[in-house]
Amino acid sequence: MTLPLETNDPFARLRGALSADDHARIDVMAKVQAHYHVMKRDKRIEQAFTHLFEDTLVRYDPTRAAGEDNRIELRGLAILGNSGAGKSRALRYFFAGHVAFPGYGDLRSDCQAISVEVRAPTTHLGLGHRIMAATGFPVRGKVTAHQVWEMVYERLLLKRIFVIHLNELHNFFLTCKDADRKDLLNSIKSFMTNPTWPVIVVVSGLPMLKEVLEGHDEDRRRFSFIPFRPLRVPASNPVLKQIAEKLADIAGLTLPPDFEEDIVPRLAWAADHEWGTCIKIMHNAVRFALNVNEKTGTAHTVLERDRFAEAWGFMTGSGREANPFVIRNWKDVGCKLVMRDDTKPDPEPTGKKRK
């Protein structure tokens, strides 16, 4: 390999540090990870947005021409689910593929939808700064919360942005003070009720947001809700097999004949029955399958259970005795902990008793 030591491009240095085999694997994995399996919940997102888009075009006064001051108040959409459910990827897939949002994710575009990653900890003022940065206009210098949020409303109108997605919004409420909590809920309401330029608000995050929105009548009634529920075994087994078949095919692999009966139940257990985590484990299993077989010196051709075992060991740092893809009694493995060498069960959440 040749290291381009004089370059200032960090990615060029990374490329130079990898072998030809590494680059070939990168090319395949890019295609594998780009694949998205459309599910029923994606259809629900599409339907919900169709209704929201219809409201965007409804005139408050049908006898007058459409304009900035002749639009009804808009609603929001809340997509809630556990970590690893696949919420963020589902929304990226929707926005990036919708004809109404060309250039989504590119600050240089005139896309009318933006996504804002909500980091923890943050404040009402800090979130206003992040929204401004997501519109391509970061705010410099010392400003008050009132000033930065006035800039937000003006910027959304200027760029004609009518959808704002607040991703991982639970991060805000986990650490915010009561005053910031009230201010943000009022700001979200103001987005949708702004008489000059109402905006659709999409929030995604952990189920705890349900309690946040339920606690305020004005916010609850302005949102529609789509839950991202865990997968169900065995009902979800055929879908998991379909996804694995497609990913394997992209990588030039096949599945073993007993994949659905032997590997899929272990996969669902290892992922704590979350769709997004299942797919992440699949991706890593494919990555290991693209390595040369150490025993034969040739490439793998089948996405066997051993590859999932390698992926699990890599992701968790756990030994073979705590690997659900290795041991016979795989349901004895507590899959929420890492660096395990035994099958002790996961600890109960604080303050909750096992039923």
N, C-alpha and C positions, 0 to 999 in steps of 0.2 A: 504493500500500500504506500501511497505518497501523501504526506501531510503538507497542505498548503500553508506553511507557517507564516507567510507574510500577509495573508489575507485578513481583512477586518470582518469578513462575513463569517459568523459563528457556524452557520449551517454548511458553508463550504468546508470548514474545518472538520465538521462531523462527517460529511460525505467522504472526505479524503481519508478519514480514519477507519472506514469500513471496507470490507473486501467486496469482490464482485458478487459472491454468493449472498452477502448481506444485502446488497442493493437489489438483487433479484427478489429476495424475500420481501423487502420493503415495497417493491412494485406490486407484488401479489397481495400483500396485506392491505395496501391502499384500496384495492378493488374489493377485498373481503369486507373491510370496515365501512366502505361506502354503501354496501348493500343495505336496504331497509325493507323489512317485511311489514307490509300494510296489514293492520289488524282492525277489529271492529271498533276499538276505541279511536282509531284514526278517522274512521268514518263519522264518529260522533263529533270529533273536533271540527271536521269539515262542515258538517251540518250546522253546528253551533255558530261557526263563523259566517255561514250563508245568512243566518238570521241576523247576526250583528251587522253584516254589510247592508242588508235590506234596510235596517233602521238608520244606517248612515245616510242613505239616500232619501229617506222620508222627509218631506217638507213639513215644518210646523204649521205653515199656512199654505194650503194647496192652491190658493188663488194667486199666490205670488211666485215669482221665479225662484229657482234654487239659488242659494247664496250662503255666505258665511253666517248671516244672521237669520237664516230660515231653515234651521235643522233642529230636530227633536233631541232631547237628552238621550245619551247612549247608555248601554249596559256594559258589564264586564263579564269575564270568563275566568273561573278559578279551576285549575287542574291540580289535584291533590293526590299524593301517593307517597309511599315509603321511599327511603333512599334506595336507589337501584331499580326503581319501577320503570324508568325510561321516559320520564316526563320531558326533560330538556331536549332529548333527541327527537321526540315526537313533534315538538313545537318547531325545532329547527327544520325538520323535514317538511312540515307544512308551509312555513314561511318561505323557505328557499325554493319550493316547487310551485308556489301559487303565482298565477299570471299577474295578480295585482301588485306583487312585490318584487319586481326585477331589481337586482343589485342588493338584495337583502344581505346584511352583514358587512357591506362595503361602505365605509364612512364617506367615500368620495361620490357615492351614488345619491340619487334623489328618492331612494326607497321610502315609502310612506309607512313603514313599520320598523321599529327598533326594539332590540332586546337589551336589557340592562341587567348585568350580573350584580346581585345584591350581596355584598360582602359583610362579614361580621368581624369586629363590631362596627356599627355605623350609626349615624344620627340622621335626623331629618335634613339637616344642612348637608351632611356628607352624601346622602342619596341624591339630593338636588344636583350636586357637583357631578355625580356619576351619570345622571341623565343628560346633563349638558354635554359631557364628554362623548356620550353615545350618539349625540346628534352631530358630532364633528366640531363642537365649539366649546372646548374646555375653558373653565373660568379660572383666571389667575388673580391673585391678590386677595385681600381680606374683604369678604362680603357677608352680609347677614343672611339668615335663612330666608327671610322675606324677600330680599333682593334676588337671591339665586333662584327661588321658585317663580318669581315674576319673569325672570329670564327664561325659565323652562317653558312657561305658557307662551311667551312671545316666540321662542325658537320653534316650538311645535307648529304654531300657526305659520311662521315664515317658511318652513320646510314642508308644510302641508302633511305633516305626520299625523295619521289618524288612528294608529295602533301602537300602544306602548306595552311591552312585555316585561314584567318585573320577575326575573328568574331567581329561584331560591329565596323568596321573600321572607321565609321563616327566619333567615339569618338576622333580619332587622328586629323582629319581635323577640328574639331570644335574649337580646341584650339592651333593648331600648328603654329609656325612661318613660314614665307615664306621659309627660308633656310631648315627647317625640312621637309616641304612639298615637296620641290624639291628632297631632299635626299631620302625620302621614295619612291617617284614615280620612281626614278632611281634604287633603290634597288629592287623594284618589277619587273622592267624590267630586271634587272640583274639575278634574279631568273630564268626567263623563257629563257634567251638568253645565260646562262652560257655554254660555249662549253664543259666543262668537265662533269658537272652534271646539266642539265636543270631541272627545277622544275615547276610543275603546281601550279599556284597561284589561290586560291579561296577567293574572298572577299564577305562579306555579311554585310548589314547595311541599313541605311535609304536611301530614294531616292536621297538625296543630293549628294551621291557618283556619281550619274549619271553626274552631272555637273563637278565634279572633273575630272572624266575620259574623259568626252567630251572635256575638255579644253586642252587635250594633245593628239595629233594625234597618237603618238607612243603607248600610253597606250590604247586608245580607240580601235584601230585596233587589238590589241593583246587579247582583251577580247570578250567573248560571254556573252550575257545578258539574264537573266531570271527574269521577274518581278513577284513579289508576289502581285497580285492585290486584292483589297477588294472583299468580296463576294457580290453577286447581289441577291436582293429579287425581285420576288419570285423564280427566276431560281435556287438559291442555297438551297431553303427550303428543298427539299427531301434529299439532302446530309446531312444537319444538323440533320434531323430526323434520318437518318441512323446511324450517329455517336452517337446520344443520345440513340438510341435503344441498341447499342452495349455496351455502358458504363453502362446503366441501367441493362442490362442482366448480366454483370460481377458482379454487386453489388446485384443481386437478386431482382431487381426492374422491374416494367413495366411502360410504358408511358400511360398517359391519352388518350382517343380516339381523342381528339381535339388538340393534341400536335402540329401538324404541322400548323394548322390554328391559334391557340391561342398563343402558347408560342414561336414558332420559330421566328415570326416577331419581337416580343418584344426582344428576345435574340439577334437578329442581330442588332437591334437599340442600345441596351445597350452596345454591344461590338464595336460600331462605325464601324460595318461591317468588322471587322478583324477576320479572321479564328481562329488565335491562342487565341485571347481574348474570342471568343465564347466558345472554348473548356475549357478554364480556368474557365469560369462561370459555365459550365456544371459540371466540377470536383467539384467545391464548392457546387453546388446544390446536387450532389450525397452525398457529405460528410454530409450535413445537413439531408438528407433523411435517413442516417444510424443512426441518433440519435433516441432515443425513443420518440414517440409521447406523448407530455405532457398531452394531453387531454384524451387519451385512455390508456396510460401506456404500449402500445405495439409498435413494430417496424413499421416504414412506409413500405408500399409495392408498392406505386406508386410515381413516380417522378413528383409530381404536381407543378403547378405554384407557390404555396406558398414556396416551397423549393428554387426556383430560386429567389423569393423575399427575402428570408433570406440570400441567397448567395450574392445578390446585396447589401443588407444593410450591411453585414459583410465587403465586399470589399471596399465600398465607405464611410461608416459611414453616409449615407443619410437616412432621415426619409421616412415614407411611402408615404408622399405627393410628394416625388421626386424619387419614385421607379417605373420604367417602368413596373415592373411585378405586380404592385398593382393598379395603377390608370387607369381609363378608357381612358383618352387622353394621352397615353404613349408617343406619338411623341412630346409632349410638354416638356418632360424631357430632359434637357441638360446633356448628358452622359459623358462629358469630365471633369466635375468638381466633387468634393467630398464634403462630409459633408453638403449636401443641405437639406432644408426643404420646398422647393418650386420648381416650374417648370420654373424658368427663363431660357431662352435659353443660350447656350454656348456663350462666348464672341468671337467676330471675331478676327482672328489672326492679330497681329500688322501689319499695312500697307496694309491690304487687305480689300476690300469692298465686301459686299454680292451682288451677281449678282441677 
